[in-house]
């Protein structure tokens, strides 16, 4: 009797690529759903958006700030902050202060209600990412940046303005 020395069938490169592609799409969907769940929970429990929470926390941690500085802390454009500040002011969580002869110069300050909410709200999702990235090596971070850059380029969103 002759022994069968044939190797078990292996996945072809194209089948393996298809499986990895599915895995990538699944993981992207999972990230998106996680962000949506976080946003829904914030809205349900605190009646604010993630951007509004980020604004409140920037003010809570750094004190009264002009909108341009809030934008830097939130990692968004100044134009995005304007709408966020408008909504927070309507909710009584912040106030605009004009303490300059130039009425265009304003500083944003938390109200007592804003301070209370900022103190009790959960950390923003970005903070979880930052804490996780702090545990990684520079090489691992570089690989993540490279992979995400390739994905955003494929989706043609590399130049998209992030709000």
N, C-alpha and C positions, 0 to 999 in steps of 0.2 A: 504494500500500500504506500502510496506517495503522499507525503505531508503537503497540506495546502499552505503555501507561504505567501499567499496574496494578502496585501494590506487591506484593511477595511476601507470602504469608500470614504473619502474625505470631501468636505465641502469644496466646491470649485471657487476660485477667486470671485466670480461674479455673484454666486450665492452668498458668500461671506460678506461681500460689499452690500448686498441687498439687506442682509440681517443687520449689519452695522448701521446702515442708513435708517432702517426702521427704529433701531435703538436710539439714534440721534434725534429723530423726529419725536419719539416718545418722550425723551428727556426734555426736549424743548417745550413740548406741551405740558409736561409736569411742572416745569419752572413757571410757565405762563399761568397755569391754574393756581399754583401756590401764591403768586402775586395777586391774582384776582380774589382768592379766598381771603388773603390778608386785607385787601382793600374793602371787601364786603364786610368783614368783621369790624374794621375801623368805623365804617359808615354806620353799621347797625348799632354798635355799642357807644360810639362817641359822636356820631353825626359829623364826622370830618373825613376828608380824603387823606391818602398817604402824603401828598404834597403839602396839605395843610398841616399835618402833624410834623413834617420835616421843618416847616417854617416856624411853628411853635417851639420846637426843640432848639432850633438855631437861636431864637430869641431867649429861651430859657437858659441856655448854656453860655451865651455871649452878651446878654443884656440888650438894651435898645440898639437897633442897627438901622442904617439906611437900606433901602431895597437892594442896592447893588451888592452890599455885603451879605445880605440874606441869600441872594442868588449864588454867591460864591460858596457859602456853607451848604446850600442845598444841591450844588452842582447842576444848576439850571441857568437859563438865560434870564436877564432882568425882566424882560417882557412877561415871562411866565409868573414871576413873583407878583406882578401887579394884580392879576386876577385872583391869585391865592390870597393876597392881602385884602382885596375887596371883600371876598367871601368871609374871611376871618373877622373882619371889622363888622360885617352885617350880623355875625353870630355873637358879637360882644366879647371876642377873645383877644383882640388887639386894638390899639388906638394909634392913629397917626398924630405925630407931634411936629409942629412947625416951630422950631426954635432958632430960626435964622431970618434975617431981613428978606432974604430971597424965599418967597413962598413956595417955590418949586422944590426946595430942599426940605425933605421930611425924614423923620426917624420913626421907626415902628417900635412900639413898646407893648408888652403883654399887659392885659388887664389881670385882675385877681383871678377871674374865671379861667383865663388863658394859662396862668401860672399853675393853677390847680390841675387843669387838664394835662399840661405838659409833664407835670410831676407824676401823674397817675397812669398815663397812657403807656401802652407797650412800646418797646423799642421798634424803630422803623426797620423794615426788611433789609435796607442797605446796611444797617449796623450789624445784622447777623452775617451778612456777606463779608464785611470788613473784619469782623472777629474771626471768621473762618479763614480768610486769606492770611491773617497775621500768623497763623499756625503752619503755613506752607513755606517751602523753600522758594528762593527767587526763581529757580529753574521751573518749579511747578507753576508758579504765577505766570512766568513767561509763556509756558505752554498753553495755559488757559487763555491768555491775551491773544496769542496767535490763533488758536482755534476759534475764539469768538469773533476775532477780526475777519477771519475767512468766512464764517457764517454770515456776518452782517454784510460782507461784500457780496456773497452769493445772493442774498435777499435784496440787494441793491438799496440797503438802508444805512450804509456806512456814513453818508453825508446827511442823514436825517437829523433835524433839530430835535433834541430830547427835551421834553417838558418835565 
